[in-house]
């Protein structure tokens, strides 16, 4: 048996959560990097505010993601410090992907619309495929709580998009 097969079901789910959050940080980092890398071609205030608002929105939603990684680790007996550091480590792929996105957009200006579309599509895929079904698992106990959380999060992002653009 591999090491992964010997994990308990709860620990396996915790590991998969950490892995999925770490992997989905790659397109988020690419999106922010591409937005800032595109500033090299157009130095308008609107472009800068768009890149800053995207970075702010991604940073804002990274707080609950870090907690989603750290809290299960703490529940399985890791210390507060180690749980926090592993939660932070799951997000370290994002700055690396952002740097890669910024470098790539400098060299491939013609694919900028496609890169931004890919990043947005990847983020939507994660939300539709993973998060929405997962948050509906306990709808018998709290029927509209998860749905209202999604609506509130979407409304906040739209507000930030309009206010900062």
ABEGO torsion letter per residue (X at the ends): XBAAAABBAAAAAAAAAAAAAAAAAAAAAAAAAAAAAAAAABABAAAAAAAAAAAAAAAAAAAAAAAAAAAAAAAAGBBAAAAAAAAAAAAAAAAAAAAAAAAAAAABAAAAAAAAAAAAAAAAAAAAAAAAAAAAAAAAABAAAAAAAAAAAAAAAAAAAAAAX
